Amino acid sequence: MNDHRPVSVECPPPGSLSAVPGLAALLTDYHLCTEAEKGAPVPDASGLPDRYRRETEDPDRAFADATVLVARDGGAAVGCVVVTGPVDGAAEIKRLWTAPAARGRGVASALLGAALEQAGHAGARTVRLSVWHWRTGAVALYERLGFTVVPSWDERADLVRMERPPA
């Protein structure tokens, strides 16, 4: 029997991200995990590259032109995703992260569904993302949700680029 509650996805108002309980920790975990996977582990947020550390320290400023969605289980933040506003018709999904203890419960799917809706409401004709090729579970999730691999718009090696229409 599954005794887990369904998660809820919220969209904190602009300017309030720094006050969202658990958001900074989710972003920090995302970046620390990514750096370790890239072979450049750092012990804490102070060792992150500047652009990523700024996201953890001041998400309002870092994501001023984007929408941040937070998944909650009760009061606890268990996942997040960032959706940029459309540029030339394309919105971008970034920083999708589910806390390890909440994985396997549909958190990422709920966040992606809300992100695709957000992109559609913002007028995007397509939604794109990039994912590290070693994150095979994430790639499989994106494919299940209708994303397809497309040619690169990003010069970094080891990234899979994917797109689909918004919801």
Chimera marker file (.cmm) of the C-alpha trace (Angstrom):
<marker_set name="trace">
<marker id="1" x="0.000" y="0.000" z="0.000" r="1" g="1" b="0" radius="0.5"/>
<marker id="2" x="1.290" y="3.461" z="-0.919" r="1" g="1" b="0" radius="0.5"/>
<marker id="3" x="0.939" y="5.846" z="2.008" r="1" g="1" b="0" radius="0.5"/>
<marker id="4" x="2.612" y="8.791" z="0.276" r="1" g="1" b="0" radius="0.5"/>
<marker id="5" x="0.546" y="11.920" z="-0.236" r="1" g="1" b="0" radius="0.5"/>
<marker id="6" x="0.502" y="13.401" z="-3.722" r="1" g="1" b="0" radius="0.5"/>
<marker id="7" x="2.810" y="16.380" z="-4.074" r="1" g="1" b="0" radius="0.5"/>
<marker id="8" x="1.541" y="19.841" z="-4.857" r="1" g="1" b="0" radius="0.5"/>
<marker id="9" x="3.318" y="22.229" z="-7.201" r="1" g="1" b="0" radius="0.5"/>
<marker id="10" x="3.353" y="25.914" z="-6.378" r="1" g="1" b="0" radius="0.5"/>
<marker id="11" x="4.607" y="28.985" z="-8.175" r="1" g="1" b="0" radius="0.5"/>
<marker id="12" x="6.016" y="31.400" z="-5.593" r="1" g="1" b="0" radius="0.5"/>
<marker id="13" x="5.418" y="35.061" z="-6.472" r="1" g="1" b="0" radius="0.5"/>
<marker id="14" x="8.289" y="36.981" z="-8.076" r="1" g="1" b="0" radius="0.5"/>
<marker id="15" x="10.621" y="38.437" z="-5.487" r="1" g="1" b="0" radius="0.5"/>
<marker id="16" x="9.812" y="35.801" z="-2.868" r="1" g="1" b="0" radius="0.5"/>
<marker id="17" x="12.126" y="32.947" z="-3.893" r="1" g="1" b="0" radius="0.5"/>
<marker id="18" x="14.745" y="33.655" z="-1.245" r="1" g="1" b="0" radius="0.5"/>
<marker id="19" x="12.064" y="33.175" z="1.414" r="1" g="1" b="0" radius="0.5"/>
<marker id="20" x="10.743" y="29.838" z="0.075" r="1" g="1" b="0" radius="0.5"/>
<marker id="21" x="11.673" y="27.220" z="2.676" r="1" g="1" b="0" radius="0.5"/>
<marker id="22" x="13.866" y="24.517" z="1.187" r="1" g="1" b="0" radius="0.5"/>
<marker id="23" x="14.386" y="26.055" z="-2.269" r="1" g="1" b="0" radius="0.5"/>
<marker id="24" x="17.993" y="27.118" z="-1.683" r="1" g="1" b="0" radius="0.5"/>
<marker id="25" x="18.786" y="23.632" z="-0.352" r="1" g="1" b="0" radius="0.5"/>
<marker id="26" x="17.270" y="21.984" z="-3.447" r="1" g="1" b="0" radius="0.5"/>
<marker id="27" x="19.251" y="24.233" z="-5.789" r="1" g="1" b="0" radius="0.5"/>
<marker id="28" x="22.418" y="23.629" z="-3.771" r="1" g="1" b="0" radius="0.5"/>
<marker id="29" x="21.921" y="19.852" z="-3.869" r="1" g="1" b="0" radius="0.5"/>
<marker id="30" x="21.335" y="20.014" z="-7.626" r="1" g="1" b="0" radius="0.5"/>
<marker id="31" x="24.564" y="21.889" z="-8.252" r="1" g="1" b="0" radius="0.5"/>
<marker id="32" x="26.671" y="19.874" z="-5.800" r="1" g="1" b="0" radius="0.5"/>
<marker id="33" x="25.471" y="16.629" z="-7.397" r="1" g="1" b="0" radius="0.5"/>
<marker id="34" x="26.115" y="17.964" z="-10.908" r="1" g="1" b="0" radius="0.5"/>
<marker id="35" x="29.651" y="19.093" z="-10.072" r="1" g="1" b="0" radius="0.5"/>
<marker id="36" x="30.406" y="15.689" z="-8.516" r="1" g="1" b="0" radius="0.5"/>
<marker id="37" x="29.020" y="13.901" z="-11.582" r="1" g="1" b="0" radius="0.5"/>
<marker id="38" x="31.216" y="16.073" z="-13.813" r="1" g="1" b="0" radius="0.5"/>
<marker id="39" x="34.240" y="14.952" z="-11.788" r="1" g="1" b="0" radius="0.5"/>
<marker id="40" x="34.732" y="18.274" z="-9.997" r="1" g="1" b="0" radius="0.5"/>
<marker id="41" x="33.183" y="17.686" z="-6.546" r="1" g="1" b="0" radius="0.5"/>
<marker id="42" x="33.067" y="20.553" z="-4.077" r="1" g="1" b="0" radius="0.5"/>
<marker id="43" x="32.314" y="20.213" z="-0.352" r="1" g="1" b="0" radius="0.5"/>
<marker id="44" x="29.591" y="22.870" z="-0.141" r="1" g="1" b="0" radius="0.5"/>
<marker id="45" x="27.945" y="25.767" z="-1.977" r="1" g="1" b="0" radius="0.5"/>
<marker id="46" x="30.904" y="28.077" z="-1.351" r="1" g="1" b="0" radius="0.5"/>
<marker id="47" x="32.962" y="25.946" z="-3.752" r="1" g="1" b="0" radius="0.5"/>
<marker id="48" x="30.475" y="26.103" z="-6.630" r="1" g="1" b="0" radius="0.5"/>
<marker id="49" x="31.317" y="28.112" z="-9.756" r="1" g="1" b="0" radius="0.5"/>
<marker id="50" x="30.161" y="31.701" z="-9.290" r="1" g="1" b="0" radius="0.5"/>
<marker id="51" x="27.118" y="31.526" z="-11.589" r="1" g="1" b="0" radius="0.5"/>
<marker id="52" x="25.774" y="28.468" z="-9.773" r="1" g="1" b="0" radius="0.5"/>
<marker id="53" x="26.602" y="29.732" z="-6.301" r="1" g="1" b="0" radius="0.5"/>
<marker id="54" x="24.658" y="32.930" z="-7.073" r="1" g="1" b="0" radius="0.5"/>
<marker id="55" x="21.580" y="30.823" z="-7.872" r="1" g="1" b="0" radius="0.5"/>
<marker id="56" x="21.739" y="29.229" z="-4.424" r="1" g="1" b="0" radius="0.5"/>
<marker id="57" x="22.406" y="32.512" z="-2.614" r="1" g="1" b="0" radius="0.5"/>
<marker id="58" x="19.959" y="34.784" z="-4.434" r="1" g="1" b="0" radius="0.5"/>
<marker id="59" x="17.444" y="32.860" z="-6.527" r="1" g="1" b="0" radius="0.5"/>
<marker id="60" x="15.286" y="35.971" z="-6.970" r="1" g="1" b="0" radius="0.5"/>
<marker id="61" x="18.070" y="37.726" z="-8.829" r="1" g="1" b="0" radius="0.5"/>
<marker id="62" x="19.339" y="34.633" z="-10.650" r="1" g="1" b="0" radius="0.5"/>
<marker id="63" x="15.869" y="33.741" z="-11.948" r="1" g="1" b="0" radius="0.5"/>
<marker id="64" x="14.373" y="37.227" z="-12.260" r="1" g="1" b="0" radius="0.5"/>
<marker id="65" x="13.318" y="36.553" z="-15.858" r="1" g="1" b="0" radius="0.5"/>
<marker id="66" x="12.045" y="33.020" z="-15.234" r="1" g="1" b="0" radius="0.5"/>
<marker id="67" x="9.377" y="31.128" z="-13.328" r="1" g="1" b="0" radius="0.5"/>
<marker id="68" x="10.413" y="28.814" z="-10.514" r="1" g="1" b="0" radius="0.5"/>
<marker id="69" x="8.072" y="26.003" z="-9.525" r="1" g="1" b="0" radius="0.5"/>
<marker id="70" x="8.405" y="24.151" z="-6.224" r="1" g="1" b="0" radius="0.5"/>
<marker id="71" x="6.956" y="20.732" z="-5.408" r="1" g="1" b="0" radius="0.5"/>
<marker id="72" x="5.842" y="20.199" z="-1.827" r="1" g="1" b="0" radius="0.5"/>
<marker id="73" x="4.967" y="17.165" z="0.201" r="1" g="1" b="0" radius="0.5"/>
<marker id="74" x="3.020" y="18.701" z="3.043" r="1" g="1" b="0" radius="0.5"/>
<marker id="75" x="5.185" y="21.643" z="4.032" r="1" g="1" b="0" radius="0.5"/>
<marker id="76" x="8.491" y="20.242" z="2.803" r="1" g="1" b="0" radius="0.5"/>
<marker id="77" x="9.999" y="21.327" z="-0.516" r="1" g="1" b="0" radius="0.5"/>
<marker id="78" x="10.849" y="18.092" z="-2.367" r="1" g="1" b="0" radius="0.5"/>
<marker id="79" x="11.571" y="19.349" z="-5.879" r="1" g="1" b="0" radius="0.5"/>
<marker id="80" x="12.000" y="22.356" z="-8.124" r="1" g="1" b="0" radius="0.5"/>
<marker id="81" x="12.257" y="23.396" z="-11.749" r="1" g="1" b="0" radius="0.5"/>
<marker id="82" x="12.961" y="26.679" z="-13.548" r="1" g="1" b="0" radius="0.5"/>
<marker id="83" x="11.132" y="27.707" z="-16.732" r="1" g="1" b="0" radius="0.5"/>
<marker id="84" x="12.464" y="30.609" z="-18.760" r="1" g="1" b="0" radius="0.5"/>
<marker id="85" x="10.147" y="32.903" z="-20.640" r="1" g="1" b="0" radius="0.5"/>
<marker id="86" x="9.999" y="32.245" z="-24.361" r="1" g="1" b="0" radius="0.5"/>
<marker id="87" x="12.724" y="33.709" z="-26.557" r="1" g="1" b="0" radius="0.5"/>
<marker id="88" x="12.049" y="33.381" z="-30.282" r="1" g="1" b="0" radius="0.5"/>
<marker id="89" x="9.137" y="31.107" z="-29.345" r="1" g="1" b="0" radius="0.5"/>
<marker id="90" x="11.185" y="28.708" z="-27.190" r="1" g="1" b="0" radius="0.5"/>
<marker id="91" x="10.968" y="28.392" z="-23.404" r="1" g="1" b="0" radius="0.5"/>
<marker id="92" x="13.642" y="26.418" z="-21.592" r="1" g="1" b="0" radius="0.5"/>
<marker id="93" x="13.406" y="24.060" z="-18.627" r="1" g="1" b="0" radius="0.5"/>
<marker id="94" x="16.344" y="24.162" z="-16.222" r="1" g="1" b="0" radius="0.5"/>
<marker id="95" x="17.327" y="22.894" z="-12.778" r="1" g="1" b="0" radius="0.5"/>
<marker id="96" x="14.799" y="20.076" z="-12.536" r="1" g="1" b="0" radius="0.5"/>
<marker id="97" x="15.603" y="18.405" z="-9.226" r="1" g="1" b="0" radius="0.5"/>
<marker id="98" x="13.844" y="16.014" z="-6.888" r="1" g="1" b="0" radius="0.5"/>
<marker id="99" x="15.191" y="15.420" z="-3.390" r="1" g="1" b="0" radius="0.5"/>
<marker id="100" x="16.577" y="11.860" z="-3.329" r="1" g="1" b="0" radius="0.5"/>
<marker id="101" x="14.199" y="10.793" z="-0.532" r="1" g="1" b="0" radius="0.5"/>
<marker id="102" x="11.190" y="11.814" z="-2.667" r="1" g="1" b="0" radius="0.5"/>
<marker id="103" x="12.207" y="10.096" z="-5.908" r="1" g="1" b="0" radius="0.5"/>
<marker id="104" x="9.923" y="7.533" z="-7.489" r="1" g="1" b="0" radius="0.5"/>
<marker id="105" x="6.787" y="9.349" z="-6.361" r="1" g="1" b="0" radius="0.5"/>
<marker id="106" x="6.013" y="11.397" z="-9.476" r="1" g="1" b="0" radius="0.5"/>
<marker id="107" x="7.590" y="14.644" z="-8.252" r="1" g="1" b="0" radius="0.5"/>
<marker id="108" x="9.584" y="15.264" z="-11.443" r="1" g="1" b="0" radius="0.5"/>
<marker id="109" x="6.584" y="14.399" z="-13.637" r="1" g="1" b="0" radius="0.5"/>
<marker id="110" x="4.373" y="16.809" z="-11.674" r="1" g="1" b="0" radius="0.5"/>
<marker id="111" x="6.971" y="19.556" z="-11.972" r="1" g="1" b="0" radius="0.5"/>
<marker id="112" x="7.427" y="18.957" z="-15.703" r="1" g="1" b="0" radius="0.5"/>
<marker id="113" x="3.677" y="18.978" z="-16.293" r="1" g="1" b="0" radius="0.5"/>
<marker id="114" x="3.379" y="22.316" z="-14.501" r="1" g="1" b="0" radius="0.5"/>
<marker id="115" x="6.434" y="23.663" z="-16.371" r="1" g="1" b="0" radius="0.5"/>
<marker id="116" x="4.951" y="22.697" z="-19.740" r="1" g="1" b="0" radius="0.5"/>
<marker id="117" x="1.667" y="24.391" z="-18.811" r="1" g="1" b="0" radius="0.5"/>
<marker id="118" x="3.538" y="27.506" z="-17.686" r="1" g="1" b="0" radius="0.5"/>
<marker id="119" x="5.453" y="27.624" z="-20.977" r="1" g="1" b="0" radius="0.5"/>
<marker id="120" x="2.229" y="27.272" z="-22.956" r="1" g="1" b="0" radius="0.5"/>
<marker id="121" x="0.530" y="30.065" z="-20.994" r="1" g="1" b="0" radius="0.5"/>
<marker id="122" x="3.588" y="32.259" z="-21.623" r="1" g="1" b="0" radius="0.5"/>
<marker id="123" x="3.174" y="31.781" z="-25.384" r="1" g="1" b="0" radius="0.5"/>
<marker id="124" x="6.016" y="29.355" z="-26.088" r="1" g="1" b="0" radius="0.5"/>
<marker id="125" x="5.741" y="27.344" z="-29.297" r="1" g="1" b="0" radius="0.5"/>
<marker id="126" x="8.352" y="24.875" z="-28.097" r="1" g="1" b="0" radius="0.5"/>
<marker id="127" x="9.965" y="23.880" z="-24.814" r="1" g="1" b="0" radius="0.5"/>
<marker id="128" x="13.585" y="22.823" z="-24.780" r="1" g="1" b="0" radius="0.5"/>
<marker id="129" x="16.028" y="21.482" z="-22.252" r="1" g="1" b="0" radius="0.5"/>
<marker id="130" x="19.502" y="20.061" z="-21.984" r="1" g="1" b="0" radius="0.5"/>
<marker id="131" x="20.436" y="17.148" z="-19.749" r="1" g="1" b="0" radius="0.5"/>
<marker id="132" x="23.769" y="15.491" z="-19.011" r="1" g="1" b="0" radius="0.5"/>
<marker id="133" x="23.967" y="12.239" z="-20.976" r="1" g="1" b="0" radius="0.5"/>
<marker id="134" x="24.796" y="10.238" z="-17.834" r="1" g="1" b="0" radius="0.5"/>
<marker id="135" x="21.437" y="11.158" z="-16.288" r="1" g="1" b="0" radius="0.5"/>
<marker id="136" x="19.786" y="8.285" z="-18.085" r="1" g="1" b="0" radius="0.5"/>
<marker id="137" x="16.749" y="8.238" z="-15.794" r="1" g="1" b="0" radius="0.5"/>
<marker id="138" x="16.055" y="11.884" z="-16.590" r="1" g="1" b="0" radius="0.5"/>
<marker id="139" x="16.515" y="11.306" z="-20.326" r="1" g="1" b="0" radius="0.5"/>
<marker id="140" x="14.056" y="8.390" z="-20.159" r="1" g="1" b="0" radius="0.5"/>
<marker id="141" x="11.537" y="10.535" z="-18.241" r="1" g="1" b="0" radius="0.5"/>
<marker id="142" x="11.777" y="13.321" z="-20.816" r="1" g="1" b="0" radius="0.5"/>
<marker id="143" x="11.287" y="10.836" z="-23.638" r="1" g="1" b="0" radius="0.5"/>
<marker id="144" x="8.216" y="9.362" z="-21.903" r="1" g="1" b="0" radius="0.5"/>
<marker id="145" x="6.808" y="12.875" z="-21.699" r="1" g="1" b="0" radius="0.5"/>
<marker id="146" x="7.249" y="13.477" z="-25.428" r="1" g="1" b="0" radius="0.5"/>
<marker id="147" x="10.613" y="15.222" z="-25.630" r="1" g="1" b="0" radius="0.5"/>
<marker id="148" x="12.778" y="14.278" z="-28.607" r="1" g="1" b="0" radius="0.5"/>
<marker id="149" x="16.502" y="14.723" z="-29.154" r="1" g="1" b="0" radius="0.5"/>
<marker id="150" x="17.385" y="17.694" z="-31.376" r="1" g="1" b="0" radius="0.5"/>
<marker id="151" x="20.602" y="19.268" z="-32.680" r="1" g="1" b="0" radius="0.5"/>
<marker id="152" x="22.566" y="21.262" z="-30.142" r="1" g="1" b="0" radius="0.5"/>
<marker id="153" x="22.143" y="24.940" z="-29.339" r="1" g="1" b="0" radius="0.5"/>
<marker id="154" x="24.712" y="24.590" z="-26.529" r="1" g="1" b="0" radius="0.5"/>
<marker id="155" x="28.424" y="24.036" z="-27.146" r="1" g="1" b="0" radius="0.5"/>
<marker id="156" x="29.114" y="22.075" z="-23.941" r="1" g="1" b="0" radius="0.5"/>
<marker id="157" x="30.039" y="18.448" z="-24.466" r="1" g="1" b="0" radius="0.5"/>
<marker id="158" x="28.108" y="15.609" z="-22.803" r="1" g="1" b="0" radius="0.5"/>
<marker id="159" x="24.698" y="17.305" z="-23.040" r="1" g="1" b="0" radius="0.5"/>
<marker id="160" x="21.628" y="15.817" z="-24.696" r="1" g="1" b="0" radius="0.5"/>
<marker id="161" x="19.350" y="18.509" z="-26.125" r="1" g="1" b="0" radius="0.5"/>
<marker id="162" x="15.620" y="17.832" z="-26.285" r="1" g="1" b="0" radius="0.5"/>
<marker id="163" x="12.428" y="19.656" z="-27.300" r="1" g="1" b="0" radius="0.5"/>
<marker id="164" x="8.654" y="19.266" z="-27.425" r="1" g="1" b="0" radius="0.5"/>
<marker id="165" x="5.594" y="21.501" z="-27.741" r="1" g="1" b="0" radius="0.5"/>
<marker id="166" x="4.191" y="22.963" z="-24.523" r="1" g="1" b="0" radius="0.5"/>
<marker id="167" x="1.079" y="21.568" z="-22.877" r="1" g="1" b="0" radius="0.5"/>
<link id1="1" id2="2" r="1" g="1" b="0" radius="0.2"/>
<link id1="2" id2="3" r="1" g="1" b="0" radius="0.2"/>
<link id1="3" id2="4" r="1" g="1" b="0" radius="0.2"/>
<link id1="4" id2="5" r="1" g="1" b="0" radius="0.2"/>
<link id1="5" id2="6" r="1" g="1" b="0" radius="0.2"/>
<link id1="6" id2="7" r="1" g="1" b="0" radius="0.2"/>
<link id1="7" id2="8" r="1" g="1" b="0" radius="0.2"/>
<link id1="8" id2="9" r="1" g="1" b="0" radius="0.2"/>
<link id1="9" id2="10" r="1" g="1" b="0" radius="0.2"/>
<link id1="10" id2="11" r="1" g="1" b="0" radius="0.2"/>
<link id1="11" id2="12" r="1" g="1" b="0" radius="0.2"/>
<link id1="12" id2="13" r="1" g="1" b="0" radius="0.2"/>
<link id1="13" id2="14" r="1" g="1" b="0" radius="0.2"/>
<link id1="14" id2="15" r="1" g="1" b="0" radius="0.2"/>
<link id1="15" id2="16" r="1" g="1" b="0" radius="0.2"/>
<link id1="16" id2="17" r="1" g="1" b="0" radius="0.2"/>
<link id1="17" id2="18" r="1" g="1" b="0" radius="0.2"/>
<link id1="18" id2="19" r="1" g="1" b="0" radius="0.2"/>
<link id1="19" id2="20" r="1" g="1" b="0" radius="0.2"/>
<link id1="20" id2="21" r="1" g="1" b="0" radius="0.2"/>
<link id1="21" id2="22" r="1" g="1" b="0" radius="0.2"/>
<link id1="22" id2="23" r="1" g="1" b="0" radius="0.2"/>
<link id1="23" id2="24" r="1" g="1" b="0" radius="0.2"/>
<link id1="24" id2="25" r="1" g="1" b="0" radius="0.2"/>
<link id1="25" id2="26" r="1" g="1" b="0" radius="0.2"/>
<link id1="26" id2="27" r="1" g="1" b="0" radius="0.2"/>
<link id1="27" id2="28" r="1" g="1" b="0" radius="0.2"/>
<link id1="28" id2="29" r="1" g="1" b="0" radius="0.2"/>
<link id1="29" id2="30" r="1" g="1" b="0" radius="0.2"/>
<link id1="30" id2="31" r="1" g="1" b="0" radius="0.2"/>
<link id1="31" id2="32" r="1" g="1" b="0" radius="0.2"/>
<link id1="32" id2="33" r="1" g="1" b="0" radius="0.2"/>
<link id1="33" id2="34" r="1" g="1" b="0" radius="0.2"/>
<link id1="34" id2="35" r="1" g="1" b="0" radius="0.2"/>
<link id1="35" id2="36" r="1" g="1" b="0" radius="0.2"/>
<link id1="36" id2="37" r="1" g="1" b="0" radius="0.2"/>
<link id1="37" id2="38" r="1" g="1" b="0" radius="0.2"/>
<link id1="38" id2="39" r="1" g="1" b="0" radius="0.2"/>
<link id1="39" id2="40" r="1" g="1" b="0" radius="0.2"/>
<link id1="40" id2="41" r="1" g="1" b="0" radius="0.2"/>
<link id1="41" id2="42" r="1" g="1" b="0" radius="0.2"/>
<link id1="42" id2="43" r="1" g="1" b="0" radius="0.2"/>
<link id1="43" id2="44" r="1" g="1" b="0" radius="0.2"/>
<link id1="44" id2="45" r="1" g="1" b="0" radius="0.2"/>
<link id1="45" id2="46" r="1" g="1" b="0" radius="0.2"/>
<link id1="46" id2="47" r="1" g="1" b="0" radius="0.2"/>
<link id1="47" id2="48" r="1" g="1" b="0" radius="0.2"/>
<link id1="48" id2="49" r="1" g="1" b="0" radius="0.2"/>
<link id1="49" id2="50" r="1" g="1" b="0" radius="0.2"/>
<link id1="50" id2="51" r="1" g="1" b="0" radius="0.2"/>
<link id1="51" id2="52" r="1" g="1" b="0" radius="0.2"/>
<link id1="52" id2="53" r="1" g="1" b="0" radius="0.2"/>
<link id1="53" id2="54" r="1" g="1" b="0" radius="0.2"/>
<link id1="54" id2="55" r="1" g="1" b="0" radius="0.2"/>
<link id1="55" id2="56" r="1" g="1" b="0" radius="0.2"/>
<link id1="56" id2="57" r="1" g="1" b="0" radius="0.2"/>
<link id1="57" id2="58" r="1" g="1" b="0" radius="0.2"/>
<link id1="58" id2="59" r="1" g="1" b="0" radius="0.2"/>
<link id1="59" id2="60" r="1" g="1" b="0" radius="0.2"/>
<link id1="60" id2="61" r="1" g="1" b="0" radius="0.2"/>
<link id1="61" id2="62" r="1" g="1" b="0" radius="0.2"/>
<link id1="62" id2="63" r="1" g="1" b="0" radius="0.2"/>
<link id1="63" id2="64" r="1" g="1" b="0" radius="0.2"/>
<link id1="64" id2="65" r="1" g="1" b="0" radius="0.2"/>
<link id1="65" id2="66" r="1" g="1" b="0" radius="0.2"/>
<link id1="66" id2="67" r="1" g="1" b="0" radius="0.2"/>
<link id1="67" id2="68" r="1" g="1" b="0" radius="0.2"/>
<link id1="68" id2="69" r="1" g="1" b="0" radius="0.2"/>
<link id1="69" id2="70" r="1" g="1" b="0" radius="0.2"/>
<link id1="70" id2="71" r="1" g="1" b="0" radius="0.2"/>
<link id1="71" id2="72" r="1" g="1" b="0" radius="0.2"/>
<link id1="72" id2="73" r="1" g="1" b="0" radius="0.2"/>
<link id1="73" id2="74" r="1" g="1" b="0" radius="0.2"/>
<link id1="74" id2="75" r="1" g="1" b="0" radius="0.2"/>
<link id1="75" id2="76" r="1" g="1" b="0" radius="0.2"/>
<link id1="76" id2="77" r="1" g="1" b="0" radius="0.2"/>
<link id1="77" id2="78" r="1" g="1" b="0" radius="0.2"/>
<link id1="78" id2="79" r="1" g="1" b="0" radius="0.2"/>
<link id1="79" id2="80" r="1" g="1" b="0" radius="0.2"/>
<link id1="80" id2="81" r="1" g="1" b="0" radius="0.2"/>
<link id1="81" id2="82" r="1" g="1" b="0" radius="0.2"/>
<link id1="82" id2="83" r="1" g="1" b="0" radius="0.2"/>
<link id1="83" id2="84" r="1" g="1" b="0" radius="0.2"/>
<link id1="84" id2="85" r="1" g="1" b="0" radius="0.2"/>
<link id1="85" id2="86" r="1" g="1" b="0" radius="0.2"/>
<link id1="86" id2="87" r="1" g="1" b="0" radius="0.2"/>
<link id1="87" id2="88" r="1" g="1" b="0" radius="0.2"/>
<link id1="88" id2="89" r="1" g="1" b="0" radius="0.2"/>
<link id1="89" id2="90" r="1" g="1" b="0" radius="0.2"/>
<link id1="90" id2="91" r="1" g="1" b="0" radius="0.2"/>
<link id1="91" id2="92" r="1" g="1" b="0" radius="0.2"/>
<link id1="92" id2="93" r="1" g="1" b="0" radius="0.2"/>
<link id1="93" id2="94" r="1" g="1" b="0" radius="0.2"/>
<link id1="94" id2="95" r="1" g="1" b="0" radius="0.2"/>
<link id1="95" id2="96" r="1" g="1" b="0" radius="0.2"/>
<link id1="96" id2="97" r="1" g="1" b="0" radius="0.2"/>
<link id1="97" id2="98" r="1" g="1" b="0" radius="0.2"/>
<link id1="98" id2="99" r="1" g="1" b="0" radius="0.2"/>
<link id1="99" id2="100" r="1" g="1" b="0" radius="0.2"/>
<link id1="100" id2="101" r="1" g="1" b="0" radius="0.2"/>
<link id1="101" id2="102" r="1" g="1" b="0" radius="0.2"/>
<link id1="102" id2="103" r="1" g="1" b="0" radius="0.2"/>
<link id1="103" id2="104" r="1" g="1" b="0" radius="0.2"/>
<link id1="104" id2="105" r="1" g="1" b="0" radius="0.2"/>
<link id1="105" id2="106" r="1" g="1" b="0" radius="0.2"/>
<link id1="106" id2="107" r="1" g="1" b="0" radius="0.2"/>
<link id1="107" id2="108" r="1" g="1" b="0" radius="0.2"/>
<link id1="108" id2="109" r="1" g="1" b="0" radius="0.2"/>
<link id1="109" id2="110" r="1" g="1" b="0" radius="0.2"/>
<link id1="110" id2="111" r="1" g="1" b="0" radius="0.2"/>
<link id1="111" id2="112" r="1" g="1" b="0" radius="0.2"/>
<link id1="112" id2="113" r="1" g="1" b="0" radius="0.2"/>
<link id1="113" id2="114" r="1" g="1" b="0" radius="0.2"/>
<link id1="114" id2="115" r="1" g="1" b="0" radius="0.2"/>
<link id1="115" id2="116" r="1" g="1" b="0" radius="0.2"/>
<link id1="116" id2="117" r="1" g="1" b="0" radius="0.2"/>
<link id1="117" id2="118" r="1" g="1" b="0" radius="0.2"/>
<link id1="118" id2="119" r="1" g="1" b="0" radius="0.2"/>
<link id1="119" id2="120" r="1" g="1" b="0" radius="0.2"/>
<link id1="120" id2="121" r="1" g="1" b="0" radius="0.2"/>
<link id1="121" id2="122" r="1" g="1" b="0" radius="0.2"/>
<link id1="122" id2="123" r="1" g="1" b="0" radius="0.2"/>
<link id1="123" id2="124" r="1" g="1" b="0" radius="0.2"/>
<link id1="124" id2="125" r="1" g="1" b="0" radius="0.2"/>
<link id1="125" id2="126" r="1" g="1" b="0" radius="0.2"/>
<link id1="126" id2="127" r="1" g="1" b="0" radius="0.2"/>
<link id1="127" id2="128" r="1" g="1" b="0" radius="0.2"/>
<link id1="128" id2="129" r="1" g="1" b="0" radius="0.2"/>
<link id1="129" id2="130" r="1" g="1" b="0" radius="0.2"/>
<link id1="130" id2="131" r="1" g="1" b="0" radius="0.2"/>
<link id1="131" id2="132" r="1" g="1" b="0" radius="0.2"/>
<link id1="132" id2="133" r="1" g="1" b="0" radius="0.2"/>
<link id1="133" id2="134" r="1" g="1" b="0" radius="0.2"/>
<link id1="134" id2="135" r="1" g="1" b="0" radius="0.2"/>
<link id1="135" id2="136" r="1" g="1" b="0" radius="0.2"/>
<link id1="136" id2="137" r="1" g="1" b="0" radius="0.2"/>
<link id1="137" id2="138" r="1" g="1" b="0" radius="0.2"/>
<link id1="138" id2="139" r="1" g="1" b="0" radius="0.2"/>
<link id1="139" id2="140" r="1" g="1" b="0" radius="0.2"/>
<link id1="140" id2="141" r="1" g="1" b="0" radius="0.2"/>
<link id1="141" id2="142" r="1" g="1" b="0" radius="0.2"/>
<link id1="142" id2="143" r="1" g="1" b="0" radius="0.2"/>
<link id1="143" id2="144" r="1" g="1" b="0" radius="0.2"/>
<link id1="144" id2="145" r="1" g="1" b="0" radius="0.2"/>
<link id1="145" id2="146" r="1" g="1" b="0" radius="0.2"/>
<link id1="146" id2="147" r="1" g="1" b="0" radius="0.2"/>
<link id1="147" id2="148" r="1" g="1" b="0" radius="0.2"/>
<link id1="148" id2="149" r="1" g="1" b="0" radius="0.2"/>
<link id1="149" id2="150" r="1" g="1" b="0" radius="0.2"/>
<link id1="150" id2="151" r="1" g="1" b="0" radius="0.2"/>
<link id1="151" id2="152" r="1" g="1" b="0" radius="0.2"/>
<link id1="152" id2="153" r="1" g="1" b="0" radius="0.2"/>
<link id1="153" id2="154" r="1" g="1" b="0" radius="0.2"/>
<link id1="154" id2="155" r="1" g="1" b="0" radius="0.2"/>
<link id1="155" id2="156" r="1" g="1" b="0" radius="0.2"/>
<link id1="156" id2="157" r="1" g="1" b="0" radius="0.2"/>
<link id1="157" id2="158" r="1" g="1" b="0" radius="0.2"/>
<link id1="158" id2="159" r="1" g="1" b="0" radius="0.2"/>
<link id1="159" id2="160" r="1" g="1" b="0" radius="0.2"/>
<link id1="160" id2="161" r="1" g="1" b="0" radius="0.2"/>
<link id1="161" id2="162" r="1" g="1" b="0" radius="0.2"/>
<link id1="162" id2="163" r="1" g="1" b="0" radius="0.2"/>
<link id1="163" id2="164" r="1" g="1" b="0" radius="0.2"/>
<link id1="164" id2="165" r="1" g="1" b="0" radius="0.2"/>
<link id1="165" id2="166" r="1" g="1" b="0" radius="0.2"/>
<link id1="166" id2="167" r="1" g="1" b="0" radius="0.2"/>
</marker_set>
